[in-house]
Amino acid sequence: MTERNPLAHNNIGAFYLERNECQKAVPYFLKAIEMRKDYAYPYGNLGVCAARRNDTEQALDFFRQAILLNPVSQRQ
């Protein structure tokens, strides 16, 4: 089921992320990106993991990439 499914890989990573187990989560996020380079969510999740490691620069890089791939515009 997860062999060629980037959504499944991201969701498994998100499960570990919610448990604060980034070491287990990161490989799933990277696999999701490998399968689908334009998938924003795993980049954002990698940013969260980097931030939890206090790696601000890497976190910002991941968050920027997530925003570039999936910008959110809010109009009032």
PDB file with one MODEL, atoms N, CA, C and O in Angstrom:
MODEL        1
ATOM      1  N   MET A   1       0.820  -1.205   0.000  1.00  0.00           N
ATOM      2  CA  MET A   1       0.000   0.000   0.000  1.00  0.00           C
ATOM      3  C   MET A   1       0.862   1.265   0.000  1.00  0.00           C
ATOM      4  O   MET A   1       0.486   2.260  -0.621  1.00  0.00           O
ATOM      5  N   THR A   2       2.000   1.247   0.678  1.00  0.00           N
ATOM      6  CA  THR A   2       2.823   2.460   0.754  1.00  0.00           C
ATOM      7  C   THR A   2       3.945   2.478  -0.270  1.00  0.00           C
ATOM      8  O   THR A   2       4.665   3.472  -0.366  1.00  0.00           O
ATOM      9  N   GLU A   3       4.116   1.401  -1.043  1.00  0.00           N
ATOM     10  CA  GLU A   3       5.259   1.297  -1.938  1.00  0.00           C
ATOM     11  C   GLU A   3       5.388   2.493  -2.877  1.00  0.00           C
ATOM     12  O   GLU A   3       6.482   3.039  -3.020  1.00  0.00           O
ATOM     13  N   ARG A   4       4.312   2.909  -3.512  1.00  0.00           N
ATOM     14  CA  ARG A   4       4.340   4.058  -4.418  1.00  0.00           C
ATOM     15  C   ARG A   4       3.292   5.095  -4.011  1.00  0.00           C
ATOM     16  O   ARG A   4       2.583   5.631  -4.863  1.00  0.00           O
ATOM     17  N   ASN A   5       3.197   5.371  -2.745  1.00  0.00           N
ATOM     18  CA  ASN A   5       2.149   6.244  -2.249  1.00  0.00           C
ATOM     19  C   ASN A   5       2.753   7.337  -1.358  1.00  0.00           C
ATOM     20  O   ASN A   5       2.933   7.125  -0.159  1.00  0.00           O
ATOM     21  N   PRO A   6       3.068   8.506  -1.938  1.00  0.00           N
ATOM     22  CA  PRO A   6       3.681   9.560  -1.131  1.00  0.00           C
ATOM     23  C   PRO A   6       2.792  10.051   0.012  1.00  0.00           C
ATOM     24  O   PRO A   6       3.296  10.428   1.070  1.00  0.00           O
ATOM     25  N   LEU A   7       1.473  10.046  -0.196  1.00  0.00           N
ATOM     26  CA  LEU A   7       0.558  10.461   0.870  1.00  0.00           C
ATOM     27  C   LEU A   7       0.676   9.527   2.069  1.00  0.00           C
ATOM     28  O   LEU A   7       0.709   9.981   3.213  1.00  0.00           O
ATOM     29  N   ALA A   8       0.739   8.239   1.811  1.00  0.00           N
ATOM     30  CA  ALA A   8       0.876   7.271   2.908  1.00  0.00           C
ATOM     31  C   ALA A   8       2.191   7.473   3.650  1.00  0.00           C
ATOM     32  O   ALA A   8       2.223   7.427   4.879  1.00  0.00           O
ATOM     33  N   HIS A   9       3.268   7.696   2.917  1.00  0.00           N
ATOM     34  CA  HIS A   9       4.563   7.927   3.566  1.00  0.00           C
ATOM     35  C   HIS A   9       4.521   9.195   4.419  1.00  0.00           C
ATOM     36  O   HIS A   9       5.009   9.203   5.549  1.00  0.00           O
ATOM     37  N   ASN A  10       3.938  10.261   3.877  1.00  0.00           N
ATOM     38  CA  ASN A  10       3.831  11.489   4.662  1.00  0.00           C
ATOM     39  C   ASN A  10       2.987  11.268   5.914  1.00  0.00           C
ATOM     40  O   ASN A  10       3.319  11.776   6.985  1.00  0.00           O
ATOM     41  N   ASN A  11       1.901  10.516   5.784  1.00  0.00           N
ATOM     42  CA  ASN A  11       1.023  10.289   6.934  1.00  0.00           C
ATOM     43  C   ASN A  11       1.682   9.424   8.003  1.00  0.00           C
ATOM     44  O   ASN A  11       1.481   9.650   9.196  1.00  0.00           O
ATOM     45  N   ILE A  12       2.462   8.443   7.586  1.00  0.00           N
ATOM     46  CA  ILE A  12       3.193   7.639   8.568  1.00  0.00           C
ATOM     47  C   ILE A  12       4.202   8.531   9.296  1.00  0.00           C
ATOM     48  O   ILE A  12       4.343   8.457  10.517  1.00  0.00           O
ATOM     49  N   GLY A  13       4.897   9.368   8.536  1.00  0.00           N
ATOM     50  CA  GLY A  13       5.819  10.321   9.158  1.00  0.00           C
ATOM     51  C   GLY A  13       5.098  11.251  10.117  1.00  0.00           C
ATOM     52  O   GLY A  13       5.603  11.541  11.202  1.00  0.00           O
ATOM     53  N   ALA A  14       3.920  11.718   9.723  1.00  0.00           N
ATOM     54  CA  ALA A  14       3.146  12.616  10.587  1.00  0.00           C
ATOM     55  C   ALA A  14       2.736  11.919  11.887  1.00  0.00           C
ATOM     56  O   ALA A  14       2.687  12.545  12.946  1.00  0.00           O
ATOM     57  N   PHE A  15       2.446  10.632  11.797  1.00  0.00           N
ATOM     58  CA  PHE A  15       2.136   9.864  13.005  1.00  0.00           C
ATOM     59  C   PHE A  15       3.314   9.934  13.983  1.00  0.00           C
ATOM     60  O   PHE A  15       3.130  10.214  15.168  1.00  0.00           O
ATOM     61  N   TYR A  16       4.519   9.679  13.478  1.00  0.00           N
ATOM     62  CA  TYR A  16       5.703   9.748  14.345  1.00  0.00           C
ATOM     63  C   TYR A  16       5.976  11.173  14.811  1.00  0.00           C
ATOM     64  O   TYR A  16       6.389  11.388  15.951  1.00  0.00           O
ATOM     65  N   LEU A  17       5.748  12.138  13.940  1.00  0.00           N
ATOM     66  CA  LEU A  17       5.954  13.539  14.316  1.00  0.00           C
ATOM     67  C   LEU A  17       5.055  13.917  15.492  1.00  0.00           C
ATOM     68  O   LEU A  17       5.499  14.591  16.421  1.00  0.00           O
ATOM     69  N   GLU A  18       3.802  13.490  15.456  1.00  0.00           N
ATOM     70  CA  GLU A  18       2.884  13.782  16.559  1.00  0.00           C
ATOM     71  C   GLU A  18       3.343  13.154  17.868  1.00  0.00           C
ATOM     72  O   GLU A  18       3.028  13.653  18.948  1.00  0.00           O
ATOM     73  N   ARG A  19       4.081  12.068  17.766  1.00  0.00           N
ATOM     74  CA  ARG A  19       4.616  11.397  18.958  1.00  0.00           C
ATOM     75  C   ARG A  19       5.993  11.945  19.332  1.00  0.00           C
ATOM     76  O   ARG A  19       6.663  11.420  20.221  1.00  0.00           O
ATOM     77  N   ASN A  20       6.404  13.012  18.638  1.00  0.00           N
ATOM     78  CA  ASN A  20       7.706  13.651  18.854  1.00  0.00           C
ATOM     79  C   ASN A  20       8.863  12.684  18.580  1.00  0.00           C
ATOM     80  O   ASN A  20       9.873  12.692  19.284  1.00  0.00           O
ATOM     81  N   GLU A  21       8.700  11.860  17.554  1.00  0.00           N
ATOM     82  CA  GLU A  21       9.718  10.891  17.154  1.00  0.00           C
ATOM     83  C   GLU A  21      10.219  11.248  15.751  1.00  0.00           C
ATOM     84  O   GLU A  21      10.030  10.496  14.795  1.00  0.00           O
ATOM     85  N   CYS A  22      10.853  12.399  15.656  1.00  0.00           N
ATOM     86  CA  CYS A  22      11.310  12.888  14.359  1.00  0.00           C
ATOM     87  C   CYS A  22      12.331  11.959  13.717  1.00  0.00           C
ATOM     88  O   CYS A  22      12.380  11.848  12.492  1.00  0.00           O
ATOM     89  N   GLN A  23      13.133  11.305  14.512  1.00  0.00           N
ATOM     90  CA  GLN A  23      14.135  10.401  13.949  1.00  0.00           C
ATOM     91  C   GLN A  23      13.459   9.288  13.128  1.00  0.00           C
ATOM     92  O   GLN A  23      13.993   8.852  12.108  1.00  0.00           O
ATOM     93  N   LYS A  24      12.304   8.846  13.574  1.00  0.00           N
ATOM     94  CA  LYS A  24      11.548   7.840  12.825  1.00  0.00           C
ATOM     95  C   LYS A  24      10.747   8.472  11.693  1.00  0.00           C
ATOM     96  O   LYS A  24      10.510   7.829  10.670  1.00  0.00           O
ATOM     97  N   ALA A  25      10.333   9.710  11.864  1.00  0.00           N
ATOM     98  CA  ALA A  25       9.471  10.377  10.889  1.00  0.00           C
ATOM     99  C   ALA A  25      10.218  10.815   9.635  1.00  0.00           C
ATOM    100  O   ALA A  25       9.700  10.681   8.527  1.00  0.00           O
ATOM    101  N   VAL A  26      11.420  11.332   9.800  1.00  0.00           N
ATOM    102  CA  VAL A  26      12.157  11.944   8.690  1.00  0.00           C
ATOM    103  C   VAL A  26      12.287  11.025   7.474  1.00  0.00           C
ATOM    104  O   VAL A  26      12.036  11.483   6.360  1.00  0.00           O
ATOM    105  N   PRO A  27      12.665   9.754   7.630  1.00  0.00           N
ATOM    106  CA  PRO A  27      12.783   8.914   6.426  1.00  0.00           C
ATOM    107  C   PRO A  27      11.486   8.805   5.622  1.00  0.00           C
ATOM    108  O   PRO A  27      11.523   8.692   4.397  1.00  0.00           O
ATOM    109  N   TYR A  28      10.358   8.837   6.295  1.00  0.00           N
ATOM    110  CA  TYR A  28       9.076   8.776   5.584  1.00  0.00           C
ATOM    111  C   TYR A  28       8.813  10.064   4.806  1.00  0.00           C
ATOM    112  O   TYR A  28       8.316  10.021   3.681  1.00  0.00           O
ATOM    113  N   PHE A  29       9.147  11.205   5.403  1.00  0.00           N
ATOM    114  CA  PHE A  29       8.977  12.469   4.686  1.00  0.00           C
ATOM    115  C   PHE A  29       9.893  12.527   3.468  1.00  0.00           C
ATOM    116  O   PHE A  29       9.484  12.973   2.397  1.00  0.00           O
ATOM    117  N   LEU A  30      11.130  12.076   3.638  1.00  0.00           N
ATOM    118  CA  LEU A  30      12.078  12.086   2.520  1.00  0.00           C
ATOM    119  C   LEU A  30      11.619  11.147   1.407  1.00  0.00           C
ATOM    120  O   LEU A  30      11.780  11.463   0.228  1.00  0.00           O
ATOM    121  N   LYS A  31      11.060  10.016   1.762  1.00  0.00           N
ATOM    122  CA  LYS A  31      10.558   9.077   0.757  1.00  0.00           C
ATOM    123  C   LYS A  31       9.373   9.678   0.007  1.00  0.00           C
ATOM    124  O   LYS A  31       9.258   9.515  -1.208  1.00  0.00           O
ATOM    125  N   ALA A  32       8.498  10.369   0.725  1.00  0.00           N
ATOM    126  CA  ALA A  32       7.356  11.024   0.082  1.00  0.00           C
ATOM    127  C   ALA A  32       7.838  12.057  -0.933  1.00  0.00           C
ATOM    128  O   ALA A  32       7.287  12.158  -2.029  1.00  0.00           O
ATOM    129  N   ILE A  33       8.861  12.820  -0.570  1.00  0.00           N
ATOM    130  CA  ILE A  33       9.410  13.828  -1.479  1.00  0.00           C
ATOM    131  C   ILE A  33      10.095  13.155  -2.671  1.00  0.00           C
ATOM    132  O   ILE A  33       9.985  13.630  -3.802  1.00  0.00           O
ATOM    133  N   GLU A  34      10.791  12.063  -2.420  1.00  0.00           N
ATOM    134  CA  GLU A  34      11.444  11.334  -3.510  1.00  0.00           C
ATOM    135  C   GLU A  34      10.410  10.881  -4.545  1.00  0.00           C
ATOM    136  O   GLU A  34      10.665  10.913  -5.749  1.00  0.00           O
ATOM    137  N   MET A  35       9.258  10.465  -4.064  1.00  0.00           N
ATOM    138  CA  MET A  35       8.202   9.988  -4.966  1.00  0.00           C
ATOM    139  C   MET A  35       7.493  11.130  -5.684  1.00  0.00           C
ATOM    140  O   MET A  35       7.062  10.991  -6.829  1.00  0.00           O
ATOM    141  N   ARG A  36       7.379  12.255  -4.995  1.00  0.00           N
ATOM    142  CA  ARG A  36       6.635  13.388  -5.562  1.00  0.00           C
ATOM    143  C   ARG A  36       7.311  14.688  -5.121  1.00  0.00           C
ATOM    144  O   ARG A  36       7.061  15.197  -4.028  1.00  0.00           O
ATOM    145  N   LYS A  37       8.155  15.201  -5.980  1.00  0.00           N
ATOM    146  CA  LYS A  37       8.987  16.374  -5.661  1.00  0.00           C
ATOM    147  C   LYS A  37       8.167  17.637  -5.370  1.00  0.00           C
ATOM    148  O   LYS A  37       8.645  18.538  -4.681  1.00  0.00           O
ATOM    149  N   ASP A  38       6.952  17.707  -5.883  1.00  0.00           N
ATOM    150  CA  ASP A  38       6.141  18.908  -5.710  1.00  0.00           C
ATOM    151  C   ASP A  38       5.141  18.806  -4.552  1.00  0.00           C
ATOM    152  O   ASP A  38       4.166  19.556  -4.509  1.00  0.00           O
ATOM    153  N   TYR A  39       5.374  17.905  -3.639  1.00  0.00           N
ATOM    154  CA  TYR A  39       4.470  17.645  -2.516  1.00  0.00           C
ATOM    155  C   TYR A  39       4.906  18.494  -1.329  1.00  0.00           C
ATOM    156  O   TYR A  39       5.939  18.216  -0.720  1.00  0.00           O
ATOM    157  N   ALA A  40       4.148  19.507  -0.998  1.00  0.00           N
ATOM    158  CA  ALA A  40       4.536  20.506  -0.003  1.00  0.00           C
ATOM    159  C   ALA A  40       4.528  19.995   1.441  1.00  0.00           C
ATOM    160  O   ALA A  40       5.392  20.367   2.235  1.00  0.00           O
ATOM    161  N   TYR A  41       3.572  19.160   1.776  1.00  0.00           N
ATOM    162  CA  TYR A  41       3.391  18.780   3.184  1.00  0.00           C
ATOM    163  C   TYR A  41       4.612  18.121   3.833  1.00  0.00           C
ATOM    164  O   TYR A  41       4.938  18.463   4.970  1.00  0.00           O
ATOM    165  N   PRO A  42       5.297  17.193   3.163  1.00  0.00           N
ATOM    166  CA  PRO A  42       6.469  16.625   3.832  1.00  0.00           C
ATOM    167  C   PRO A  42       7.578  17.653   4.056  1.00  0.00           C
ATOM    168  O   PRO A  42       8.342  17.538   5.014  1.00  0.00           O
ATOM    169  N   TYR A  43       7.672  18.653   3.185  1.00  0.00           N
ATOM    170  CA  TYR A  43       8.656  19.719   3.418  1.00  0.00           C
ATOM    171  C   TYR A  43       8.318  20.477   4.693  1.00  0.00           C
ATOM    172  O   TYR A  43       9.201  20.769   5.499  1.00  0.00           O
ATOM    173  N   GLY A  44       7.051  20.794   4.875  1.00  0.00           N
ATOM    174  CA  GLY A  44       6.642  21.471   6.108  1.00  0.00           C
ATOM    175  C   GLY A  44       6.904  20.624   7.334  1.00  0.00           C
ATOM    176  O   GLY A  44       7.337  21.129   8.369  1.00  0.00           O
ATOM    177  N   ASN A  45       6.641  19.342   7.216  1.00  0.00           N
ATOM    178  CA  ASN A  45       6.888  18.437   8.341  1.00  0.00           C
ATOM    179  C   ASN A  45       8.378  18.325   8.652  1.00  0.00           C
ATOM    180  O   ASN A  45       8.770  18.274   9.818  1.00  0.00           O
ATOM    181  N   LEU A  46       9.205  18.286   7.609  1.00  0.00           N
ATOM    182  CA  LEU A  46      10.654  18.290   7.830  1.00  0.00           C
ATOM    183  C   LEU A  46      11.080  19.584   8.522  1.00  0.00           C
ATOM    184  O   LEU A  46      11.994  19.584   9.347  1.00  0.00           O
ATOM    185  N   GLY A  47      10.415  20.679   8.182  1.00  0.00           N
ATOM    186  CA  GLY A  47      10.696  21.951   8.850  1.00  0.00           C
ATOM    187  C   GLY A  47      10.399  21.887  10.336  1.00  0.00           C
ATOM    188  O   GLY A  47      11.157  22.418  11.147  1.00  0.00           O
ATOM    189  N   VAL A  48       9.312  21.246  10.694  1.00  0.00           N
ATOM    190  CA  VAL A  48       8.965  21.090  12.109  1.00  0.00           C
ATOM    191  C   VAL A  48      10.044  20.270  12.822  1.00  0.00           C
ATOM    192  O   VAL A  48      10.476  20.620  13.920  1.00  0.00           O
ATOM    193  N   CYS A  49      10.472  19.178  12.186  1.00  0.00           N
ATOM    194  CA  CYS A  49      11.516  18.344  12.805  1.00  0.00           C
ATOM    195  C   CYS A  49      12.811  19.135  12.974  1.00  0.00           C
ATOM    196  O   CYS A  49      13.455  19.053  14.020  1.00  0.00           O
ATOM    197  N   ALA A  50      13.193  19.892  11.960  1.00  0.00           N
ATOM    198  CA  ALA A  50      14.412  20.701  12.055  1.00  0.00           C
ATOM    199  C   ALA A  50      14.280  21.743  13.162  1.00  0.00           C
ATOM    200  O   ALA A  50      15.231  21.983  13.906  1.00  0.00           O
ATOM    201  N   ALA A  51      13.115  22.357  13.273  1.00  0.00           N
ATOM    202  CA  ALA A  51      12.896  23.348  14.331  1.00  0.00           C
ATOM    203  C   ALA A  51      13.004  22.707  15.712  1.00  0.00           C
ATOM    204  O   ALA A  51      13.544  23.309  16.640  1.00  0.00           O
ATOM    205  N   ARG A  52      12.500  21.508  15.842  1.00  0.00           N
ATOM    206  CA  ARG A  52      12.596  20.808  17.135  1.00  0.00           C
ATOM    207  C   ARG A  52      14.037  20.465  17.497  1.00  0.00           C
ATOM    208  O   ARG A  52      14.368  20.306  18.673  1.00  0.00           O
ATOM    209  N   ARG A  53      14.900  20.352  16.474  1.00  0.00           N
ATOM    210  CA  ARG A  53      16.332  20.122  16.714  1.00  0.00           C
ATOM    211  C   ARG A  53      17.075  21.444  16.910  1.00  0.00           C
ATOM    212  O   ARG A  53      18.293  21.462  17.085  1.00  0.00           O
ATOM    213  N   ASN A  54      16.328  22.547  16.879  1.00  0.00           N
ATOM    214  CA  ASN A  54      16.899  23.895  16.963  1.00  0.00           C
ATOM    215  C   ASN A  54      17.796  24.222  15.781  1.00  0.00           C
ATOM    216  O   ASN A  54      18.724  25.022  15.908  1.00  0.00           O
ATOM    217  N   ASP A  55      17.529  23.611  14.631  1.00  0.00           N
ATOM    218  CA  ASP A  55      18.251  23.912  13.398  1.00  0.00           C
ATOM    219  C   ASP A  55      17.403  24.904  12.603  1.00  0.00           C
ATOM    220  O   ASP A  55      16.706  24.535  11.658  1.00  0.00           O
ATOM    221  N   THR A  56      17.481  26.154  13.005  1.00  0.00           N
ATOM    222  CA  THR A  56      16.621  27.199  12.459  1.00  0.00           C
ATOM    223  C   THR A  56      16.804  27.384  10.964  1.00  0.00           C
ATOM    224  O   THR A  56      15.824  27.515  10.230  1.00  0.00           O
ATOM    225  N   GLU A  57      18.046  27.396  10.506  1.00  0.00           N
ATOM    226  CA  GLU A  57      18.303  27.613   9.082  1.00  0.00           C
ATOM    227  C   GLU A  57      17.675  26.516   8.227  1.00  0.00           C
ATOM    228  O   GLU A  57      17.021  26.804   7.225  1.00  0.00           O
ATOM    229  N   GLN A  58      17.872  25.270   8.619  1.00  0.00           N
ATOM    230  CA  GLN A  58      17.289  24.171   7.845  1.00  0.00           C
ATOM    231  C   GLN A  58      15.769  24.205   7.927  1.00  0.00           C
ATOM    232  O   GLN A  58      15.085  23.947   6.937  1.00  0.00           O
ATOM    233  N   ALA A  59      15.242  24.520   9.097  1.00  0.00           N
ATOM    234  CA  ALA A  59      13.786  24.627   9.243  1.00  0.00           C
ATOM    235  C   ALA A  59      13.233  25.683   8.288  1.00  0.00           C
ATOM    236  O   ALA A  59      12.232  25.448   7.611  1.00  0.00           O
ATOM    237  N   LEU A  60      13.876  26.829   8.236  1.00  0.00           N
ATOM    238  CA  LEU A  60      13.423  27.891   7.334  1.00  0.00           C
ATOM    239  C   LEU A  60      13.492  27.446   5.873  1.00  0.00           C
ATOM    240  O   LEU A  60      12.594  27.753   5.088  1.00  0.00           O
ATOM    241  N   ASP A  61      14.545  26.732   5.508  1.00  0.00           N
ATOM    242  CA  ASP A  61      14.659  26.232   4.134  1.00  0.00           C
ATOM    243  C   ASP A  61      13.500  25.300   3.789  1.00  0.00           C
ATOM    244  O   ASP A  61      12.900  25.410   2.719  1.00  0.00           O
ATOM    245  N   PHE A  62      13.192  24.384   4.703  1.00  0.00           N
ATOM    246  CA  PHE A  62      12.073  23.468   4.453  1.00  0.00           C
ATOM    247  C   PHE A  62      10.744  24.212   4.390  1.00  0.00           C
ATOM    248  O   PHE A  62       9.920  23.925   3.521  1.00  0.00           O
ATOM    249  N   PHE A  63      10.523  25.159   5.293  1.00  0.00           N
ATOM    250  CA  PHE A  63       9.269  25.918   5.287  1.00  0.00           C
ATOM    251  C   PHE A  63       9.144  26.755   4.014  1.00  0.00           C
ATOM    252  O   PHE A  63       8.057  26.859   3.446  1.00  0.00           O
ATOM    253  N   ARG A  64      10.248  27.351   3.566  1.00  0.00           N
ATOM    254  CA  ARG A  64      10.210  28.131   2.316  1.00  0.00           C
ATOM    255  C   ARG A  64       9.820  27.241   1.140  1.00  0.00           C
ATOM    256  O   ARG A  64       9.005  27.625   0.302  1.00  0.00           O
ATOM    257  N   GLN A  65      10.410  26.055   1.089  1.00  0.00           N
ATOM    258  CA  GLN A  65      10.099  25.142  -0.006  1.00  0.00           C
ATOM    259  C   GLN A  65       8.623  24.738   0.045  1.00  0.00           C
ATOM    260  O   GLN A  65       7.965  24.668  -0.993  1.00  0.00           O
ATOM    261  N   ALA A  66       8.111  24.479   1.221  1.00  0.00           N
ATOM    262  CA  ALA A  66       6.695  24.125   1.358  1.00  0.00           C
ATOM    263  C   ALA A  66       5.802  25.257   0.859  1.00  0.00           C
ATOM    264  O   ALA A  66       4.807  25.019   0.174  1.00  0.00           O
ATOM    265  N   ILE A  67       6.164  26.482   1.208  1.00  0.00           N
ATOM    266  CA  ILE A  67       5.365  27.637   0.783  1.00  0.00           C
ATOM    267  C   ILE A  67       5.452  27.845  -0.719  1.00  0.00           C
ATOM    268  O   ILE A  67       4.451  28.170  -1.358  1.00  0.00           O
ATOM    269  N   LEU A  68       6.639  27.660  -1.290  1.00  0.00           N
ATOM    270  CA  LEU A  68       6.791  27.795  -2.741  1.00  0.00           C
ATOM    271  C   LEU A  68       5.925  26.789  -3.482  1.00  0.00           C
ATOM    272  O   LEU A  68       5.342  27.106  -4.519  1.00  0.00           O
ATOM    273  N   LEU A  69       5.843  25.583  -2.954  1.00  0.00           N
ATOM    274  CA  LEU A  69       5.058  24.542  -3.613  1.00  0.00           C
ATOM    275  C   LEU A  69       3.561  24.683  -3.396  1.00  0.00           C
ATOM    276  O   LEU A  69       2.766  24.262  -4.236  1.00  0.00           O
ATOM    277  N   ASN A  70       3.176  25.273  -2.276  1.00  0.00           N
ATOM    278  CA  ASN A  70       1.754  25.384  -1.967  1.00  0.00           C
ATOM    279  C   ASN A  70       1.487  26.708  -1.259  1.00  0.00           C
ATOM    280  O   ASN A  70       1.173  26.721  -0.069  1.00  0.00           O
ATOM    281  N   PRO A  71       1.609  27.823  -1.984  1.00  0.00           N
ATOM    282  CA  PRO A  71       1.346  29.121  -1.355  1.00  0.00           C
ATOM    283  C   PRO A  71      -0.125  29.256  -0.984  1.00  0.00           C
ATOM    284  O   PRO A  71      -1.013  28.780  -1.690  1.00  0.00           O
ATOM    285  N   VAL A  72      -0.344  29.896   0.103  1.00  0.00           N
ATOM    286  CA  VAL A  72      -1.707  30.116   0.576  1.00  0.00           C
ATOM    287  C   VAL A  72      -1.976  31.618   0.504  1.00  0.00           C
ATOM    288  O   VAL A  72      -1.267  32.418   1.114  1.00  0.00           O
ATOM    289  N   SER A  73      -3.000  31.981  -0.244  1.00  0.00           N
ATOM    290  CA  SER A  73      -3.343  33.404  -0.307  1.00  0.00           C
ATOM    291  C   SER A  73      -4.649  33.615   0.448  1.00  0.00           C
ATOM    292  O   SER A  73      -5.629  32.896   0.252  1.00  0.00           O
ATOM    293  N   GLN A  74      -4.634  34.583   1.283  1.00  0.00           N
ATOM    294  CA  GLN A  74      -5.836  34.916   2.048  1.00  0.00           C
ATOM    295  C   GLN A  74      -6.288  36.303   1.633  1.00  0.00           C
ATOM    296  O   GLN A  74      -5.536  37.270   1.749  1.00  0.00           O
ATOM    297  N   ARG A  75      -7.494  36.394   1.158  1.00  0.00           N
ATOM    298  CA  ARG A  75      -8.031  37.693   0.754  1.00  0.00           C
ATOM    299  C   ARG A  75      -9.106  38.104   1.726  1.00  0.00           C
ATOM    300  O   ARG A  75      -9.927  37.296   2.161  1.00  0.00           O
ATOM    301  N   GLN A  76      -9.083  39.355   2.051  1.00  0.00           N
ATOM    302  CA  GLN A  76     -10.086  39.872   2.986  1.00  0.00           C
ATOM    303  C   GLN A  76     -11.049  40.784   2.300  1.00  0.00           C
ATOM    304  O   GLN A  76     -11.961  41.311   2.937  1.00  0.00           O
TER     305      GLN A  76
ENDMDL
END
